[in-house]
Amino acid sequence: MEINPHTLLKNVFGYDEFRPLQQEIIERTLAGKDSFVLMPTGGGKSMCFQIPALCFDGITIVVSPLISLMKDQVQALQANGIKADFFNSSISPQAENEVIARATKGEIKLLYLSPEKLISVSNTWLRNLNIKLVAIDEAHCVSMWGHDFRPEYTRLKAFRNSLSQVPFMALTATADKSARIDIEQQLGLNESKLFISSFNRENLSIEVRGQVPKKKKLEEIGRFVEKKKNESGIIYCLSRKNTEEVADYLKSYGHSVAYYHAGMNPEERERVQTAFIYDDTKIIVATIAFGMGIDKSNVRWVIHFNLPKNLEGYYQEIGRAGRDGLPAETRLYYNMSDFVMYSQFAEDGANSTMQKEKLNRMLQFAEAKSCRRRILLSYFGEHLPKDCGNCDVCDNPPKDFEGTVLAQKALSGIARMKEKEGIAMLINVLRGSNNAEVHASGYSQLKTYGAGKDISYIDWRDYIIQLANQGLIEIMYSEGSALKISPVGWKVLKGELFIKLTSPILAEEKVSRRPNIAKMADEGEVNTDLFAALKKLRSSISREKNVPSYVVFSDKSLKQMTIDLPVTENQFLGISGVGMNKMEQYGEEFMDEIRKFKSVAKPKKTPTIMDTFAMYKEGLSPIEIANKKNIQITTVYSHLSQLYTEGREVELEKLVSKDVVDKVRDAFNELDRAIALKPIFEKLHEAVSYGEIRMSLTIILMNE
C-alpha cells in the first residue's frame, strides 16, 4: 500500500502543511533521485529525509558527525512512535550488537551513524541491510571550503559508489557557492538538484555592538540576562577562560548558569549539556564546541561575547535561537583584539588565505552600516529586496545617497576584467593606478581605467564591500577571492535597478528611526498561569520518560494550547506539533490540565476596540467604559492607545498628565528606549500605572 507523505506529516508529526521546498524534495527522493538541500538551522531539513524513510520499505541511513544531535533526533522520532536508533562511539559494544541485530532484522526505519563508524573496517554488516536512502547531514564537513572541514567525510564517496542505485541526500545549513560545488563533487552526487530554502529567519532580531570594554560588556550582558529570567540562552566566547569568567560573573548575581568548553572531561560536558536540554540550567556560556546538534527549540537569545571567525559559523550559532518560530534576540560584541587573535590562528591553520578572507568578511559585517539581514542573506546567495526592520542598523539607519552610477563603475570594471580579479586590483584600475601589475595585465587600456580616481582607496574599498553586502557582488574564495557579478548586480549595471550607498564620511551620523509601536501589543494572548501549569506538567513527563522537555511538546505548542484550550481529541490534534502518537501518550494529561483551568477561570467577554471607541465618542470616561463592558481599565487604555496610533479622534493628552508623560519619557530614554512596560513601571517605583505608561509611550512615539 502506498503511503501518503501528507498523511504522515499530520498523523505522525502533527503538522498540517509542509514548509517551503519540503514536499518537492520528498517527491524527488521517493523518485530515487539525489538532492542537495541547503536550509537554515531550524528550517525543517530533517523532515526532508524522515518522511521518505517512513515511505520506503527498507532502512534509511543518516550520517551525522554530531553525537548529541543523533540522540536528540532519535528521542524525538521515538516520541512520535518511529523505530529509530543511533550507532556511534558513545554506545557500548553490547549496545552496538543490539542495534546491528535489530537493523539486520528490519526493525529500524532510521539509523543514525557517525562517519567514523560508517567508514570503519568492521562495518561489513551494513551490506546486509535493505538500504533505501542515505542522508548526509552537516554536508559542509566534506568541503575544504566549508567552515568545519572533517577529513573523515571525504571517504563517504566510496560508500556512495557502493550504493549507486540508492538516492543520496546532502544537507547543510551553511555553505557558500564554493563549498556547494565542492560538496557535490566530494560526495559524488548523481545529477543532484540543488534546493535552497530562504535563509531569512524573520523571528531573530540582530544587534551588533563594537569596541565595548570587557567590564562594560559584562555589565550590559548582566542587565540583558536580568530581563530574560526563566528564558534559555547561550553566550559564545572565544576562549575557555572567558567562558568561566562570564559564567562566574552571572552566577554571582544568582543566575542559573554553567560554562562549557573542550577543557572539561566528557562526563562534565555531558552533564552540563543535559541540564541545559532539560531546562535545569537556563544559561550556557560556551566556546563554539557547544550547541552543535542541540535540537532545543526554546532558546530565546544568543550572545556572542567575541567576534566569530566567519559568517557561516555566526549564522549557524544565532540559528540556535528561536527554532520554535517565536521571537528571539541575538547580540554580537566585537573588538579588534578578537580579529587580531583569529588572524594569528588563521596563519597557522590549513587554507590560511581563505580563512583570513572569511574573517575579513566577518569583520566587514560587524562594521557594516547597512541592514545586517540583507548582508547575511546575500552572503548565502539570497537577495532581500528591502531592509528587514529588525536589526540595529535598521533601528538607527545612517544617511545614504544615490549610489547607482558609482556602483556601475565598479561593476563595469569587474566585467571588463572578465570577473578574474579581486578587490585590490579593481580599486587600482578604477583609480588609474600606475601599478606595474595593472599595466602588465593590459587593464590600463580598459574604459573604466581611472573612472573613479576622485575617490580614495579606502572609500572605494568601503563602497565595494557595501556592494557585496547588498548582494551585487559575490566573492569567490575558491578562485583567489575573485569578484563575480550576481544577477542583481547585472540589473544594476544595465540600469534596470537603482541602489543606495552609505558615505564613509557620514558613517557615525545616525538618524533615529521611530520605533515600531506594534511591539507594544498586549502580552495577554497567552495565559501565563495556564502556560506555567502546562510547562510544569511537561517537565514532570520529561523526567519520567527521560527525554528533553521540547521532545514532549515545544513552547510553541504549549502556547497554542493556552489560546485554543483544546479538550477533545480532535481539538488537541489541531495543535501544531501534535501527532497521533503524542496524542495517545500525553493528550489526556494535558487536556485534564486545560479542563481544570477552564473550570476555575472566569469567562471573559471579548471586548472589541470599536466598541470602546463608540463609547468614548459618546463621552464616557475610561473607568465608565471599563465598568459598562466589565473589562479591566488597562484594556480600555490599550484600546484607546491603539486608536490614537491609527489616527482616530482620541485625545490621549487629556487622559494622562504632562508631568506623567515627562516622567515616562525620562525613564524610557534611560532604559535605552526599549519599548517594554514592565521596566518603566519598575524604574518609576511602581508609581505610574501600566495604562498611563502605555498611553504616555504612545504620545511620545507618535509625536517624535
C-alpha positions in Angstrom: 0.0 0.0 0.0 1.4 3.4 -1.0 2.0 5.7 2.0 1.0 9.4 1.5 3.6 11.9 2.8 0.8 14.4 3.8 -0.8 11.7 5.9 2.5 11.0 7.6 3.1 14.7 8.2 -0.2 15.1 10.0 -0.7 11.8 11.8 2.9 11.2 12.8 4.4 14.7 13.2 1.3 16.7 13.8 1.7 19.4 11.2 -0.9 20.5 8.6 1.4 21.8 5.9 4.9 21.2 4.6 7.3 24.1 4.8 8.6 25.6 1.5 10.5 23.1 -0.6 10.0 20.1 1.7 7.3 18.5 -0.5 9.3 18.9 -3.7 12.5 17.4 -2.0 10.4 14.5 -0.6 8.9 13.7 -4.0 12.3 13.8 -5.8 13.7 11.4 -3.1 10.8 9.0 -3.5 11.5 9.0 -7.2 15.0 7.7 -6.4 17.0 10.9 -7.3 19.8 12.6 -5.5 19.2 16.0 -3.8 21.4 18.8 -2.2 19.4 20.6 0.5 20.6 23.9 1.8 18.3 25.1 4.6 18.9 27.3 7.6 19.1 25.9 11.1 15.5 25.3 12.2 14.3 25.3 8.6 13.0 21.8 8.5 15.9 19.8 7.0 15.2 16.6 8.9 11.7 16.2 7.7 13.1 16.0 4.1 14.6 12.6 4.8 12.4 11.4 7.7 9.2 11.3 5.7 10.7 9.4 2.8 12.3 7.0 5.3 8.8 6.1 6.5 7.5 5.7 2.9 10.3 3.3 1.9 10.1 -0.3 2.9 13.7 -0.6 3.9 16.1 1.4 6.2 17.4 4.9 5.9 21.0 5.7 6.9 21.6 9.2 8.3 25.3 10.2 8.5 25.9 12.9 11.2 29.1 14.0 13.0 27.1 15.2 16.0 26.5 12.7 18.7 24.2 14.9 20.7 22.1 15.6 17.6 21.7 11.9 16.9 20.4 11.3 20.4 18.1 14.3 20.3 16.6 13.4 16.9 16.3 9.7 17.8 14.4 10.6 21.0 12.1 12.9 19.1 11.4 10.2 16.4 10.7 7.6 19.1 8.4 10.0 20.9 6.4 10.1 17.6 6.3 6.3 17.5 9.0 5.8 14.9 11.6 3.0 15.1 14.9 4.8 15.1 18.3 4.3 16.7 21.9 5.6 16.6 25.3 4.0 16.2 28.3 5.9 17.4 31.3 5.9 19.8 29.1 6.8 22.8 27.4 3.3 23.0 28.8 0.1 24.5 29.9 -2.9 22.4 26.8 -4.7 23.7 24.5 -1.9 22.6 26.3 -1.9 19.2 25.5 -5.6 18.7 21.8 -5.0 19.7 21.5 -2.2 17.1 23.1 -4.3 14.4 20.8 -7.2 15.2 17.7 -5.0 15.1 18.8 -3.3 11.9 19.5 -6.6 10.2 16.1 -7.9 11.1 14.5 -4.8 9.6 13.3 -3.4 12.9 14.8 0.0 12.4 13.5 2.6 9.9 16.1 5.3 10.5 19.6 4.6 11.7 21.9 7.5 12.6 25.6 6.7 12.2 28.8 8.8 12.8 31.1 9.0 9.7 33.8 7.1 11.7 31.5 4.1 12.2 30.3 4.2 8.6 33.9 4.0 7.2 35.1 1.6 9.8 36.6 -1.7 8.6 34.1 -3.5 10.8 31.0 -2.2 9.0 30.5 -5.2 6.8 27.1 -5.7 8.4 25.8 -2.7 6.5 26.0 -4.7 3.3 23.2 -7.0 4.7 20.8 -4.1 5.1 18.0 -3.1 2.8 19.2 0.5 2.4 16.7 2.7 0.6 18.0 6.2 1.3 21.3 7.8 2.6 21.1 11.3 4.1 24.4 13.1 4.8 23.8 15.7 7.4 26.2 18.6 8.1 27.4 18.0 4.5 29.7 21.1 4.6 32.1 19.0 6.7 33.2 17.3 3.4 34.4 20.5 1.8 37.8 22.2 2.4 36.0 25.4 1.6 33.4 24.8 4.4 33.8 26.3 7.9 34.0 22.9 9.7 36.1 20.6 7.4 36.4 17.0 8.6 38.7 14.7 6.7 36.7 11.5 7.5 33.8 12.9 5.5 35.9 12.7 2.3 35.8 8.9 2.5 32.0 8.9 2.1 32.3 9.0 -1.7 33.3 5.3 -1.6 30.2 4.4 0.3 28.1 6.4 -2.2 29.8 4.5 -5.1 28.8 1.1 -3.4 25.2 2.2 -3.5 24.9 3.7 -6.9 21.2 2.9 -7.2 20.2 4.4 -3.8 19.2 8.1 -3.6 21.6 10.2 -1.6 20.6 13.5 0.1 23.2 16.0 1.2 22.0 18.5 3.8 23.6 21.6 5.4 22.6 24.9 6.9 25.8 26.8 5.8 27.6 26.6 2.5 28.7 29.4 0.2 28.9 28.8 -3.6 32.4 27.5 -3.5 31.6 25.0 -0.8 28.4 23.8 -2.6 30.3 22.9 -5.8 32.9 21.1 -3.7 30.3 19.1 -1.7 28.7 17.8 -4.8 32.0 16.6 -6.2 33.3 15.2 -3.0 30.2 13.1 -2.3 29.8 12.0 -5.9 26.1 13.0 -6.2 24.4 11.9 -9.4 22.8 14.8 -11.2 21.5 16.1 -7.9 19.1 19.0 -7.8 20.0 21.9 -5.5 17.3 23.1 -3.2 18.0 26.4 -1.4 15.5 27.5 1.2 15.2 31.1 2.3 17.8 31.9 5.0 15.6 34.7 6.3 14.9 33.9 9.9 12.5 36.8 10.4 11.9 36.0 14.1 15.5 36.7 15.0 16.5 40.2 15.9 20.1 41.0 15.1 22.2 43.5 17.0 26.0 44.3 16.9 27.9 46.3 19.5 31.6 47.2 18.8 34.6 48.2 20.8 32.9 47.7 24.2 35.4 47.3 27.1 35.2 44.0 28.9 33.8 45.3 32.2 31.1 47.3 30.4 30.3 44.2 28.3 29.8 42.1 31.4 27.5 44.8 32.9 25.5 45.0 29.7 25.1 41.3 29.5 24.1 41.2 33.2 21.3 43.7 32.6 20.2 41.9 29.5 20.0 38.5 31.3 18.2 40.0 34.2 15.3 40.9 31.9 15.3 37.4 30.5 14.9 35.4 33.7 13.4 31.9 33.2 14.4 32.0 29.5 17.1 29.8 27.9 20.1 31.5 26.3 23.6 30.8 25.0 26.7 33.0 25.3 29.5 32.2 23.0 33.1 33.1 23.9 36.4 32.9 22.1 38.4 31.3 25.0 37.9 28.8 27.8 39.0 31.5 30.3 36.2 33.9 29.1 33.5 31.2 29.4 34.4 30.6 33.1 34.7 34.4 33.8 31.4 35.2 32.3 29.6 32.3 33.9 31.1 33.2 37.3 30.0 36.8 36.9 26.4 35.9 36.1 26.3 33.2 38.8 27.4 35.9 41.4 24.1 37.6 40.6 22.0 34.5 41.2 21.5 33.3 37.6 21.1 29.7 36.6 24.3 29.3 34.5 27.1 26.9 33.6 30.1 27.0 31.4 31.1 24.5 28.7 34.4 24.1 26.8 36.8 21.5 25.4 39.0 21.6 28.5 36.3 19.8 30.6 36.1 16.0 30.7 33.4 14.3 28.6 31.3 13.4 31.6 31.2 17.1 32.8 30.3 18.3 29.3 27.5 15.8 29.0 26.2 16.8 32.4 26.1 20.5 31.5 24.5 19.9 28.2 21.9 17.6 29.6 21.0 20.1 32.3 20.5 22.8 29.6 18.4 20.5 27.4 16.2 19.6 30.4 15.8 23.3 31.4 17.6 22.7 34.7 20.2 25.2 33.7 18.9 28.3 31.9 22.2 29.8 30.5 25.2 28.2 29.0 28.5 30.2 28.4 30.5 28.2 25.9 33.1 28.1 23.2 31.8 27.2 19.8 32.1 23.5 20.7 28.7 23.8 22.3 25.4 23.7 20.6 26.3 21.7 17.5 23.5 19.3 17.1 21.4 20.5 20.0 17.8 20.5 18.8 16.4 22.6 21.7 13.6 24.7 20.3 13.0 27.2 23.1 16.4 29.1 23.2 15.2 32.7 23.3 18.5 34.5 22.9 22.1 34.1 21.8 25.0 36.4 22.6 28.5 36.4 21.0 31.0 37.7 23.6 33.6 37.9 20.8 33.8 38.1 17.0 33.1 34.8 15.3 35.7 33.7 12.7 33.3 33.5 9.8 29.7 34.3 8.7 28.8 30.6 8.3 29.6 29.9 11.9 27.9 33.0 13.1 24.8 32.3 11.2 24.7 28.7 12.5 25.2 29.8 16.1 22.5 32.5 16.1 20.3 30.0 14.4 20.1 28.0 17.7 17.7 30.7 18.9 14.0 30.8 18.1 13.8 27.4 16.4 10.2 27.2 17.5 9.4 30.2 15.3 8.8 32.6 18.2 10.7 35.9 18.6 14.3 35.6 19.7 17.2 38.0 20.2 20.8 37.9 19.1 23.6 40.2 20.0 27.2 40.3 18.8 30.1 42.1 20.6 33.4 42.5 18.9 36.7 44.2 19.5 39.8 44.5 17.2 41.6 42.2 19.6 39.3 39.4 18.6 40.2 40.0 14.9 43.9 40.0 15.7 43.7 36.7 17.7 41.7 34.9 14.9 44.2 36.3 12.3 47.0 34.6 14.2 45.1 31.4 14.4 44.5 31.6 10.6 48.2 32.0 10.0 48.9 28.6 11.5 45.9 26.7 10.0 45.2 25.0 6.7 43.8 27.2 3.9 45.1 30.2 5.8 44.4 32.6 2.9 40.7 31.5 2.7 40.3 31.6 6.5 41.7 35.2 6.6 39.4 36.3 3.7 36.4 34.9 5.6 37.5 36.5 8.8 37.7 39.9 7.0 34.2 39.3 5.7 33.0 38.7 9.3 34.6 42.0 10.4 33.0 43.8 7.5 29.6 42.5 8.6 30.2 43.7 12.1 31.3 47.2 11.0 28.6 47.5 8.3 26.3 50.4 8.1 23.6 48.7 6.1 20.8 46.2 7.0 22.5 43.2 8.6 20.0 40.7 7.5 20.5 41.7 3.8 24.2 41.2 4.3 23.8 37.7 5.7 21.3 36.7 3.1 23.4 38.0 0.2 26.4 36.0 1.6 24.3 32.8 1.1 23.2 34.0 -2.4 19.7 35.3 -1.4 18.5 38.8 -2.3 16.3 40.6 0.2 14.6 43.5 -1.7 14.2 45.8 1.3 15.7 46.3 4.7 14.5 44.0 7.4 13.4 46.5 10.1 14.6 44.1 12.8 18.3 44.8 13.3 20.3 47.6 15.0 21.2 49.3 11.7 17.6 49.4 10.6 16.7 50.9 14.0 19.2 53.7 13.5 20.0 53.9 9.8 22.9 56.1 8.6 22.5 58.7 5.9 22.7 57.3 2.4 23.0 58.7 -1.2 22.1 57.6 -4.7 24.9 55.2 -5.5 23.9 53.6 -8.8 26.4 55.4 -11.0 29.3 54.7 -8.6 28.2 51.0 -8.4 28.1 50.8 -12.2 31.7 52.0 -12.4 32.8 49.2 -10.1 30.6 46.5 -11.8 31.8 47.6 -15.2 35.4 47.2 -14.0 34.7 43.7 -12.8 33.0 42.8 -16.1 35.8 44.2 -18.2 38.4 42.2 -16.2 36.4 39.1 -17.0 35.5 38.6 -13.3 39.0 37.3 -12.6 40.3 39.9 -10.2 39.8 40.7 -6.5 39.1 44.0 -4.7 42.7 45.4 -4.7 43.1 45.1 -8.5 39.6 46.5 -9.1 40.4 49.6 -7.0 43.7 50.1 -8.7 42.1 50.1 -12.1 39.2 52.4 -11.0 41.7 54.9 -9.5 44.0 54.8 -12.6 47.0 53.4 -10.7 50.4 53.1 -12.3 50.9 49.8 -10.6 53.1 47.6 -12.8 50.7 44.6 -12.5 47.8 46.8 -13.8 49.8 47.7 -16.9 51.2 44.2 -17.4 47.6 42.8 -17.4 46.5 45.3 -20.0 44.0 46.8 -17.6 45.2 50.4 -18.2 43.6 50.2 -21.6 40.2 49.5 -20.2 37.4 52.1 -20.5 37.0 52.0 -16.7 40.7 52.7 -16.0 40.7 55.9 -13.9 36.9 56.2 -13.9 37.0 56.6 -10.1 40.2 58.4 -9.5 38.4 61.1 -7.5 37.6 58.6 -4.7 40.2 57.4 -2.2 41.4 53.8 -2.0 39.9 53.4 1.5 36.5 54.8 0.4 36.4 52.6 -2.7 37.1 49.6 -0.6 34.2 50.6 1.7 31.8 51.0 -1.3 32.8 47.7 -2.9 32.1 45.9 0.5 28.7 47.6 0.5 28.0 46.2 -3.0 28.9 42.7 -1.7 26.7 43.3 1.4 23.8 44.2 -0.9 24.3 41.1 -3.0 25.5 42.8 -6.2 28.9 41.1 -6.0 30.0 37.6 -4.9 33.4 36.9 -3.5 34.7 33.5 -4.8 37.1 32.3 -2.2 37.9 29.1 -4.2 39.1 31.4 -7.1 41.5 33.6 -5.2 38.7 35.8 -3.9 37.8 36.9 -7.4 34.8 39.2 -7.7 31.8 37.9 -9.7 28.7 39.9 -10.6 25.4 38.5 -9.3 22.1 38.5 -11.2 21.1 41.5 -9.1 24.4 43.2 -9.9 23.9 42.8 -13.7 20.5 44.5 -13.3 22.2 47.5 -11.7 24.9 47.5 -14.3 22.2 47.6 -17.1 20.3 50.4 -15.3 17.3 48.2 -14.5 17.8 48.6 -10.8 18.9 51.6 -8.6 20.7 51.4 -5.3 21.7 53.5 -2.3 25.1 53.6 -0.7 26.3 55.0 2.6 29.0 57.6 2.7 32.0 56.5 4.8 32.4 60.2 5.9 29.0 60.2 7.4 29.1 56.8 9.0 28.9 58.0 12.5 25.9 60.2 11.9 22.9 58.3 12.9 19.3 59.2 12.3 17.0 57.7 14.8 14.0 55.9 13.4 10.7 55.9 15.2 10.4 52.5 17.0 7.6 50.2 15.9 4.6 50.9 18.2 3.3 47.5 17.2 5.8 46.0 19.6 3.7 47.4 22.4 1.0 44.8 21.7 -0.7 43.2 24.7 1.2 40.4 26.3 -2.1 38.8 27.3 -2.7 36.5 24.3 -1.1 33.6 26.1 -2.5 32.8 29.5 0.6 32.9 31.7 -0.9 30.8 34.5 -2.0 28.0 32.2 1.3 28.2 30.3 3.2 27.8 33.6 0.9 24.8 34.6 1.5 23.1 31.2 5.2 23.7 31.4 5.2 22.1 34.9 3.3 19.1 33.6 5.7 18.8 30.6 8.7 18.9 32.9 7.3 16.1 35.0 6.6 13.9 32.0 10.1 14.7 30.5 11.7 13.5 33.7 9.6 10.4 33.9 10.3 9.5 30.2 13.9 10.7 30.4 13.6 12.9 27.4 14.1 16.7 27.0 11.0 18.9 27.6 10.8 20.0 24.0 10.6 16.4 22.8 7.3 16.1 24.7 5.9 19.4 23.3 7.6 22.7 22.2 6.9 26.0 23.9 5.0 27.0 20.7 2.7 24.0 21.1 2.0 24.8 24.7 1.3 28.5 23.9 -1.2 27.4 21.2 -2.9 25.2 23.8 -3.4 28.2 26.2 -5.1 30.1 23.4 -7.2 27.3 21.8 -7.9 25.4 25.0 -8.4 22.0 23.4 -10.4 19.5 25.5 -11.3 16.8 22.9 -9.0 14.6 20.8 -9.9 16.3 17.6 -9.2 19.7 19.1 -5.9 18.5 20.6 -4.8 17.1 17.2 -5.4 20.6 15.8 -2.4 21.9 17.8 0.7 22.4 15.7 3.3 19.6 16.6 0.7 17.1 17.9 0.6 13.8 16.0 -1.3 10.6 16.8 1.4 9.1 18.9 1.8 12.2 21.1 -1.9 12.5 21.3 -2.1 8.9 22.7 0.9 9.3 25.0 0.3 12.7 26.5 -3.0 14.1 25.3 -5.3 13.2 28.2 -2.9 14.6 30.9 -2.7 18.0 29.1 -6.4 18.1 28.3 -7.1 17.4 32.0 -4.9 20.3 33.0 -6.8 22.6 30.5 -10.2 21.3 31.8 -9.1 22.2 35.3 -8.1 25.6 34.2 -11.4 26.2 32.4 -13.4 25.1 35.3 -11.9 27.8 37.6 -11.2 30.5 35.1 -13.9 33.2 34.9 -15.4 33.5 31.5 -14.4 36.7 29.8 -16.2 38.8 27.3 -14.2 39.6 24.2 -14.1 43.4 24.0 -13.7 45.0 20.6 -11.7 48.2 20.1 -14.5 49.7 18.1 -17.0 49.2 20.9 -14.6 51.1 23.2 -14.3 53.8 20.5 -18.1 54.2 20.2 -18.5 54.6 24.0 -15.6 57.1 24.1 -17.3 59.1 21.3 -20.5 59.1 23.4 -18.5 60.9 26.1 -17.9 58.0 28.6 -14.7 58.1 30.6 -12.3 55.2 30.6 -13.5 54.0 34.0 -17.1 54.2 32.9 -16.3 52.2 29.7 -14.5 49.6 31.8 -17.5 49.2 34.2 -20.0 49.1 31.4 -18.1 46.4 29.5 -16.9 44.6 32.6 -13.3 44.7 31.5 -10.0 45.9 33.0 -9.3 49.7 32.9 -5.8 48.7 31.4 -7.7 47.1 28.4 -9.5 50.4 27.8 -6.3 52.3 27.9 -4.8 49.8 25.5 -7.7 50.2 23.1 -7.5 54.0 23.2 -3.8 53.9 22.6 -4.2 51.8 19.5 -7.0 54.0 18.2 -4.7 57.0 18.7 -1.9 55.4 16.6 -4.5 54.7 13.9 -5.3 58.5 13.7 -8.8 58.2 15.3 -10.2 61.1 17.2 -8.9 60.2 20.6 -7.3 62.8 22.9 -4.8 60.8 25.0 -3.3 64.1 26.2 -6.4 64.7 28.2 -6.2 61.2 29.9 -2.7 61.4 31.2 -0.9 64.5 32.6 2.1 66.2 31.1 4.0 65.5 34.3 3.4 61.7 33.9 4.4 61.8 30.2 7.6 63.6 31.1 8.5 61.0 33.8 7.8 58.2 31.4 9.9 59.9 28.7 12.9 60.2 31.1 12.6 56.5 32.1 12.2 55.4 28.5 15.4 57.2 27.5 17.4 55.9 30.5 16.3 52.4 29.5 17.8 52.8 26.0 14.3 53.4 24.6 13.3 49.7 25.0 9.6 49.5 24.3 8.5 47.4 27.3 6.1 48.4 30.0 7.4 46.5 33.0 11.0 48.0 33.1 9.5 51.5 33.0 6.9 50.6 35.7 9.8 49.4 37.9 12.0 52.4 37.0 9.3 54.7 38.3 9.0 52.7 41.5 5.5 51.5 40.5 4.1 55.0 41.0 2.7 55.2 37.5 0.2 52.6 36.3 0.7 50.3 33.2 -2.2 52.1 31.5 -0.6 55.5 32.0 2.8 54.2 30.8 1.2 52.7 27.7 -0.6 56.0 26.8 2.5 58.1 27.6 4.7 56.0 25.3 2.1 56.2 22.5 2.1 60.0 22.8 5.9 60.2 22.9 6.4 57.9 19.9 3.7 59.3 17.8 4.9 62.9 18.2 8.6 62.5 17.7 
